[in-house]
Amino acid sequence: MLTTLLRPLFLRRARVIETYATEAHAIQRRQLGQLIRTARQTEWGHVHCFDRMPVESDAYEAFRRAVPVSAYEDLQPYIRRMIDGQRNVLWPGATRWFAQSSGTTDARSKYIPVTPDILRRAHYAGGFDTVALYLRNNPRSRFFDRKGLILGGSHSPSPLNARAHCGDLSAVLLQNLNPLVNLIRVPSRRIILMDEWEAKIRAIVRSTRKAHVGSLSGIPSWMLVLIEAVIRDAGAQTLLEVWPDLEVFFHGGVGFEPYRNRYARLIPSSDMRYMETYNASEGFFGLQSEPTDRSLLLMLDYGIFYECIPITALPTDGSPIPPDAVLPLEEVRTGENYALVITTAGGLWRYLIGDTIRFTSLRPYKFLITGRTKHFINAFGEELMVDNAERAIRQASEVTSATVRAYTAAPLYLLTDRAKGRHRWLIEFDTPPTSLDVFAASLDTALQALNSDYAAKRYKEISLQPPEIIPARPGLFFDWLRSHGKLGGQHKVPPLSNTSDLMDELLAMNRTKATVSPAFP
């Protein structure tokens, strides 16, 4: 079997990853030194005096003094010139590929440089390590003896100009993939890079339903669309009737908790494995190293240097981030929410990526993705993060036998007192709860157990009244995505908002009829 032949190669790498627990700081300082050394002759390196900067153990202090924390807007002028073909700007050489970020409520596109170094050292290394740890944890796997179905790339790569191309990250990765990988992957590249989402789903079903599929890779919400389409086309009740040797789903992009029960019903097997990965346009950052621990292992040797900012230290008025608010890994603690700052071999220097994490372990560094710096609710001091919301949604669903397709929540202020109000939850149910009131009460109880700040504001309704649940009509979230040109791929409706803008738009759409009746998660 091919898996038997290849397993030793992958297990060697799994043993190297085990050193993360004891050598994390040394590994990270080497990464920083290599990044500084490599970029010395770039424009960014000249501006920030990289040639005078040490690259050994004391590099960090000089680096943090010389280089400010960056948002996309700060790097955009440099990236624009990279797109125009200029060399040695943020990273040595020319950059031909750019990952177009999915965005959410913001229609502006971001173009993230995908240099050959970040492609090789992070994105592809992350894929290799995902398989390495999966094989280590599952010695009976026959992973390479079956086909892997990859769902991604909602748009095929397109030229930005004669020198540069852009696309969703998954499309860029597929475009540069080693041809040997195509021997074990379905569907064809032509199909996976189709632009029209609904036509692509039909093409994938036709081309893969009779394939010997053993693994799935993609975003949980959109993979459900494909799974349900495959089951309908086959006239089956579960996916195992179509692909009986299915063994693992590698997932990322959105939290898995709200979808776990639906996957369990569609793939009813105790042998089915689920493994989360954290592969963003900017780099590959983490993967689930233990099946029984939903935390992600921070990947330390991918040409990425990590820093963190406590959420409470992020300015809310647009003012600069205080230099002493940015912490190296040595200074983080478990149990706190941090905004992630990255420096990468893709030319992103102290880049505030917008994701928030909470460490669960420091030896090795393991973490949970808790949300986005723009996707939270803190209208009343409750600091509600996406991770809290997803876990509470799952618990309320279990109590009331409900399944949730999609949701969003936002604050609602009382007309007479902006210090008081409630959260409104707009939820599209696949299976409605046995009681909407019980669902609301269960959600509230779960949030109080998960979040002490929320519980304090709910105590005697000091600031927060009980949450309000508004059922969404079928197809509402699909219609919103379609109206914003965001079907498929990495796109999703923001689950939490600190203002009512998105909620008001969706509530207005909720009063209209669905334009289509799609199978949307």
N, C-alpha and C positions, 0 to 999 in steps of 0.2 A: 504494500500500500504506500501511496505517496506520503501520507501523513507520517508513517513509520520512518521513512527515509529522511524527512525534513525536521522531525521533532528535535533531534539533538542540536541542530543549528539554533533553533529558537530557545531551547532551554539554557544554552550557554549565555544568551543575553539576559534571560530571567535571573540568572545568578549574579550578573553584574548589577542589575537593578536592586538587588538585596542590599548593596552597599549604601544605598540612599539613607538608610537608617543611621549609619555611623559616620558618614563622610559628607553630609549634606552641605555644610558651610564651605568646606574645601572645594567641593565640586562647583558650587555657585561662584566662588571667587575666581576660579579658573575660567568659568564662562565669561565673567565680566572682563577679565584681563584679555582674553582672546577677542572679545568684541571691540574693546578699545584699540588693541594692536591692529586689528584688521582694518579699522575705519580711520586710521591716522591720516591717510592721504586723501580722504574725502573732504568735500566742502564743509560738512558738519564737523568733521574732526579738526579742520583748521580753525573754524570759528570758536570751537570750545577747547582749543589747545591740547588735543589728545597727545601730541608729540612730547609734551612736558609732563604727561600724566604717568604715574607708575602703573605697572600692570601686574604687580605681585600682590602680596597680602594687604598692603595699605592702599590699594587702588580705590576702594569704595569712598573713602572720605574725600579724596580729590575729585572723584566723579560726581558725588552729590553736591559739592560746592560749585562745580563748573556747569552742570547741565540742569536746566529747570524741568519740572514736570510738564508734559506736553498733552494737549488735547489735539484732536484731528485738525482743528482750525489752525493750530500753531505749525503743524507739519505740512499743511496743504500746499503752500507755495513751493516747497521743495518737491513734493510728490508730483505737482503739476509739471515741473521741469523734467522730472524723471519720465513721465508719460511722453513728453515731447522729445525724448531720446537723449537727454543730457546724461553724461557719465559721471560717476564718482560724486554723487550728490549726497545722499544719506548712507549709501553703501557702495563699495567698489564696483566698478563696471557699469554696464547698462542693465536696466530691468525691463523685460519684455512683457511680463504678466502681472496683472493687477486683479485682486479679488474685489468684486463689487459687493459692498455690505448690503444686507437685506433691508436695514432700516426698520422703523416701526411706524410711528405717526409722522415722522419727518420724511418728506418726499425727496430730500437731497441725497444724492448718491455719494458714498465714500469709496475711494479706490485705495485699497491696501496693497502695498508692494509685495509681490511674491517672488523674492529673489531665488536663484538656484540654491543658495545656502539654506534659507529657511525651508524651502521645499524638501531638500534632502535631509537636513539635520533635525527638523521638527515634524513636518506633516507626514512624510513617508516613514521616518523613524517611529513616529507614534503608531502608525498602522502596524508596523512590524512588532512593536512591543505589545500592542493589544493582543495579537495572536500569540506571542510568546507567553504572556501571563495566562491567557485562556488555556493554552495547552498544558502549562504547569498545573493549573487548577483542575483540569479535566483530562486525566491520563488516558481515558478510553475514547477520547474524541477521534472522529474520522474527518476532521475539518477539511483537509486537502483532497479528500476522495469524493467530494461533492461540490456542487456549484454554490457560489456566494452571490446573492442578489443584492445589488447596491441601488438604492433609490436616492437620487440627489440631482443637483444641476438643473434647476428649473429653467435655466436659459443657457443656450449654447454660447461659447465664447464669441465675442464680437470685436472687431477692430476699433480701438480708440483713435488710431492714426496708422500710418504706414509702419511704425516701429513698435506699437504696443497693442495688446489685446486685454480684454477684461471679461469677467464672467463670475457666476457664483463660485465660491471656493471649490465645491465638489466638481464643478465643470472644469475649473483650472487643473485640479488634481488629475481628473480623468484624461485631460488633454496631454498631460506630461507623464502618464503612468507607463511603467515598464511593460512592453508588449507581452511579456511572459505571464503577467497577472491576468491578462485577458483570457488565458486558457481556463481559468477557474471562475470567471466572473460572468454573470448575466445581468441584464440584457446587453445587447450590442451597444457600442458607443453611440452609434447613429440614433438609436432609440432613446437612450438615457439623456441625450443632449437635445431632444426635441423641445421646442419652445412652448407649444400649446399643451397645457397641463392635462386636460381631459383626454385629448388624443393620445398623449404619451401613456397615460394609464391603460387605455385600451390596447395600445401596442405592446406594453410590457406584459399584460395578461396573456395576449395571444402568443407571445414568444417564449414565455417562461412557465406556463401552467403545466406543461408536460416535462419540464426539466427536472433533474435530480438535485433539488435545492436543499442545502444543509444549513445555510446561514443567511441572515438578513442584516443589512446595515442601512441606517437612515434615521430620520427624525420620527419619534413615536406617533405624532399626530398624523402626519402624511402617510406613514407606512400603514396605518389602519385603513386608509382609503384604499390602498392597493390590496391589502389582505381581504377586505370585504368584497372587492371586485373579483378577486381570484375565486373566493368561495362561491359567489353568485354564479360566475361563469361555469364553474364545475358542478353546480347543483349540489354542493356539499353542505354540511353543517359546521364543520370545523376545518381549519387549515391543514391539520394532520391527515385528513382524508386525501388531500391533494399532494402534500409533501410529507410523507410519513417519517422521513429521516431528518427532519428539521431539528437542529440542536441548540442554536444560539441566535440571539438578536443583539447586535452591537448598536447602541442607540446614543443619541446626544441631541443638542440643540434646544430642547425644552425638557422640563422636568418629567420624569416617568411616572411619578406617583398617581396623578389623576387618571392614568390610562392602564394601570397595572391590572385592575380587575377585568377590564375588557379583553386584554391580551390573554389572561388566564382562561376566559371563556372561549375565545377563538382558537387558542392553542392549549387544550386541556391535557397537559403532560407534566408530571413532576420532574421529568428529566430535561425540560426546556430551560435553557440558561439565558440570563439577561445581563449584559455588561455595558456599563455607561462609559462613554468617552467624552472628553472636552477638547474638541478640535474646532477652533474659531478661525475666522479669516486671518487673524493676526498671528496665529501659531497654535501648536498642539501643547496643551498645558497639563492635562491630567487624565487618568484612566482608573477604572475600578479594579483594584488589584486582588481583592478578596470577595468571593461570592456572597458572603454573609454580612458584609460591611458596605453600605451604600456610599461611604466616603470615597473620594478619589485621591489617588497617589499623585503628588506633585512631581512632574517629570523634570529632573534637575539638569540633565546634560544634553539639552536640545538646542544649544545656541541661544538660550533665553535666560536673562537675569531678572529675578523677581524682587519687587518691593511692595509694601502695603501701606494704605492710609486708613486709619480708623474712620468708620462712617461718620462718627460724631465730630471729626475734625475737618470734614469737607465743607468749605464755605458754601452758603446757599445764596449769596448775593453777587456771585461772579468774581469775587476778589481772588487774588493769587493764593495758592495753597501754601501755608507756612512751611518753610524748609524742614523744621524739626518735626512736622507731622508725618513725614514719610519714613517708614521703618524698613530696615532689612529683615530678612527672615529670622535672624538671631533674636530680634526683639518682639516678634509677634507672640500672642498668647492664644490658647484655645478658648472657644466660646464667644469670641467677639466678632462682629461683622467688619470686614475690611474691603475697601476698594482696591482692586488689583492694578499694579503699575508694572509694566514690562519694558525691558530693553532687549531687542532681538536682532538676529542676523538677517532680518528683513528690513533693517533700517529704521525701526521704531525706537526712539530714544526716550526713556522714562515716560512711556505712553500710558495715559490713563484709559484703560480699555473699556471701562463702563460696567464691568461685571463685579459683583460683590461675592465674597466667600467667607466661610467661617471654618477655622481649623479645628479638627477633632483630634489630631495627634501631631506631635512635633518630632517623634522618632519612630518612623519616618514622618515627613510632613504629609498629612492627609487632610482633606478639606471637603466641605459641601458647598455647592454653588447656591447662594441664598437669593440671588436676584440681580437686578441692574441698578446702577446708581440713579437712573431715571424711572425705575419701575418699583415703587414702594408707596406706602401711604404713611405719612407722618403729620397729618393735619392737626392731630390733637396730642402729639407726643407719644403715639403708640408704636412707632417704628416697625410697622408691619412689612415683612419681606416676603418675596415670592415663595421661598421655601416653607414658611409658616402657612401660607395660603394653600399650597398644594397638599400638604399633609393634612390640613384641616378639612379640605374638600374631600379627600379620600376617606377620612374617618366619618364624616357626615353621610357620605354615600353608602358606606358599609352599614351604618345604623338604620338607614331608610331604604335599603335595597335599590339605590339609585345609581345611574351611571351618567357621568358628565362628559359632554362633547367639548365644550369650550366655555370660558368664563372671563369676566373682567370685573374689577371692583374699583370704586372711587369714593371719596368722602362727600357727604352732603351736610352742609352747615344748616343749623336751625336759623330761621329768618330773624329771630329776635336775639340771637346770641352766637357769635362766630366761635366762641370758646367751646360750644357744645354742638353735637351733631351725631351722625351715624355713618356707617358704611353701607353703600348700596352695592349689591352683587347681582350682576346680570348674568344668568346661567342658562346655557342651552343644554337641556337634558336629553340623553339618548333614551334612558328609562327614567321617567319621573319618579320622585320620591313618594313613598307611601303617604307621607304628610309633609307639606311644605313647611309648616310651623315646626315640626320636629327636626327637619333638616336645618332650619335656621338656628334652632336652639343647640343642636349638636355641633354645628359649625362654630357658634359662639363659644361653647364649652371647650372645644378643641383649641381654638385660638388662645383662650385664656390659659390653658395648660401649656401651650407651646411658647407663649410670649408674655413675660411678666409685665412689660410696659403696657401691653394691650389690657392685661388683667387689671392693672392699677387704674387705668382710665375707665374701665367698665365697672369698677367697684362702686356700688350705690349710684351708678350712672353719673359719676362726677363729671366726666367729659363726653363719654360715649354711650349712646342708647343702643339697644339690641340691633343687630344687622337686619337690613331689609333685603329680601330675596325677590328678584324680579325674573320670572321665567322668560326666556328668549324664544321667539318663534323659530321653527326649523329653518335651517339655512342662513340664519342671520349673520353669523361670523364668516361664513363662506362668502356671502354677498358683500360684506365689508372688505374682505381681502380682494375680491374680484374688482370692486369699485376703485381700489387703490393699486391695481395691477400687481398684486402680491400672491397669486396662487402658486402653491407648491413650494418645493425647495426648503429654504431656511426661514420662510416667512411665517409670522404668527401675530395674533392680536395681543397687544400688551396686556398682561394679566392684572397689573395694578397700576393705577395712576394717582398722582397726588393732587390733580385738579379734575374737574368734571367735564373737560372738553370732549374727550373720547366718549365718555359715558353719554353725554348729551347727544352726540352724533349717532351712537348706536341705538339709543332709545327712540330717536326720530325714525330710524330705519326699522325698528321693531314694530312700528305702527303700520308698516307697509307690507304687502305680500312678497313672498320670496320670488325672485326672478327665476330660480331653478330649484330643483329638489335634489341636491347632490348628496352623496355619502361623504360627509365631512366630519372629521373628528372634533 
